[in-house]
């Protein structure tokens, strides 16, 4: 098991995500518990890039997300589908990338330092939406297509891809 938390801030994003994906898969080898995996992915992604907030909102009822394993300051406890960036990603079942959260209609402020955000849907092996993965930065425009591609690859663990 890889017992080191990587700091990948000095690497090109594409290279950093390849290394991080390898580490996630090594650490989660033999794991079949999605909550354990969520906790592990949150910690590894958070510390690899020094994000403000990194974690999961789990689908706990039709149209309702509840905060799951995460790293950072307190998160919102519950978010309805369609509300804020996380609820929008859940409702649309697609990634929502926001360069400036102050310009996103209905943005929910959990930490006033958040400037940009990326939220990705998380699917299980049957294709069911089980969560969204939310990453916040204290910098404007912190996320791009390289983040989306890298995070989709990492989150593929949950669907078996």
Secondary structure, 3 states (H helix, E strand, C coil): CCCCCCCCCCCCHHHHHHHHHHHHHHHCCCCCCHHHHHHHHHHHHHHHHCCCEEEEEEEEECCEEEEEEEEECCCCCEEECCCHHHHHHHHHCCCEEECCHHHCCCCCCCCCCCCEEEEEEEECCCCCEEEEEEEEECCCCCCCHHHHHHHHHHHHHHHCC
